Amino acid sequence: MRVTHHTKLVLSVLLDAPAEEVYGFELSRASGLPSGTIYPILRRLEDEGWLASRWEDISQEQEGRRRRRYYRLTGDGALSAREAITAQEQGLRLLVPGWVA
């Protein structure tokens, strides 16, 4: 899978706590990306098996808000994310003299 700059930002946030579940707005806030960018990335990562997701089980009326969809890296997804980010950083080191991650 091709890892774009935006995808790398999302993966970096998820890798900060790979076993934790995060909902879309949290990812948007932490990565600095708008929701219109976040959700297609999340869908693609889930389709590739890098993420698992679930809907929050709440009463929307009692909570006074819509339910959230939570995302977390799968074991393979965390490994693939680390490999993709490392490969991209190594490629940048070759292209840009003096570049440090």
C-alpha positions as CSV (number, residue, x, y, z in Angstrom):
1,M,0.0,0.0,0.0
2,R,1.3,3.5,-0.8
3,V,1.6,5.6,2.3
4,T,1.0,9.3,1.6
5,H,2.1,12.1,3.9
6,H,-1.5,12.4,5.3
7,T,-1.6,8.6,5.8
8,K,1.7,8.8,7.6
9,L,0.3,11.5,10.0
10,V,-2.7,9.2,10.8
11,L,-0.5,6.2,11.3
12,S,1.9,8.2,13.6
13,V,-1.0,9.2,15.8
14,L,-2.2,5.6,16.0
15,L,1.3,4.3,16.7
16,D,1.6,6.6,19.7
17,A,-0.7,4.1,21.5
18,P,-1.1,1.1,19.2
19,A,-3.4,-0.9,21.5
20,E,-5.7,2.1,22.2
21,E,-8.9,2.9,20.4
22,V,-9.3,6.3,19.0
23,Y,-12.4,7.9,17.3
24,G,-12.2,10.0,14.1
25,F,-12.4,13.5,15.7
26,E,-9.6,12.6,18.1
27,L,-7.5,11.5,15.1
28,S,-8.4,14.7,13.2
29,R,-7.4,16.9,16.1
30,A,-4.2,15.0,16.8
31,S,-3.0,14.9,13.2
32,G,-4.2,18.3,12.2
33,L,-6.1,16.9,9.2
34,P,-9.8,17.7,8.4
35,S,-12.4,14.9,8.7
36,G,-12.8,14.9,5.0
37,T,-9.2,13.7,4.7
38,I,-9.2,11.4,7.8
39,Y,-12.2,9.2,7.0
40,P,-11.1,8.0,3.5
41,I,-7.7,7.2,5.0
42,L,-9.3,5.2,7.8
43,R,-11.5,3.3,5.3
44,R,-8.5,2.4,3.2
45,L,-6.5,1.3,6.1
46,E,-9.3,-0.9,7.4
47,D,-9.8,-2.4,3.9
48,E,-6.1,-3.3,3.9
49,G,-6.5,-5.0,7.3
50,W,-4.3,-2.4,9.1
51,L,-7.2,-1.2,11.3
52,A,-10.1,-2.7,13.1
53,S,-13.1,-0.5,14.0
54,R,-16.3,-0.7,16.0
55,W,-19.3,1.4,16.8
56,E,-19.7,2.7,20.3
57,D,-22.5,1.0,22.1
58,I,-24.4,3.9,23.7
59,S,-27.9,5.4,23.8
60,Q,-27.5,8.5,21.7
61,E,-30.6,10.0,23.4
62,Q,-29.2,9.5,26.9
63,E,-25.7,10.7,26.0
64,G,-26.9,13.7,24.0
65,R,-24.6,13.0,21.1
66,R,-24.1,10.6,18.2
67,R,-22.2,7.4,18.7
68,R,-18.6,7.2,17.8
69,R,-16.7,4.8,15.6
70,Y,-13.5,3.7,17.3
71,Y,-10.4,2.6,15.4
72,R,-7.3,0.7,16.5
73,L,-4.3,-0.8,14.7
74,T,-4.4,-4.6,14.3
75,G,-1.2,-6.4,15.2
76,D,-0.3,-6.7,11.5
77,G,-1.3,-3.1,10.9
78,A,1.0,-1.8,13.6
79,L,3.9,-3.8,12.1
80,S,3.1,-2.7,8.6
81,A,2.7,1.0,9.7
82,R,6.1,0.9,11.4
83,E,7.7,-0.6,8.3
84,A,6.0,1.9,6.0
85,I,7.1,4.9,8.0
86,T,10.6,3.6,8.4
87,A,10.9,2.8,4.7
88,Q,9.7,6.3,3.8
89,E,12.1,7.9,6.2
90,Q,15.0,5.9,4.8
91,G,14.0,7.0,1.3
92,L,14.1,10.6,2.4
93,R,17.6,10.2,3.9
94,L,18.8,9.0,0.5
95,L,17.1,11.9,-1.4
96,V,17.9,14.8,1.0
97,P,21.5,15.1,2.2
98,G,21.5,15.9,5.9
99,W,17.9,14.9,6.5
100,V,17.1,13.6,10.0
101,A,13.8,12.1,11.1
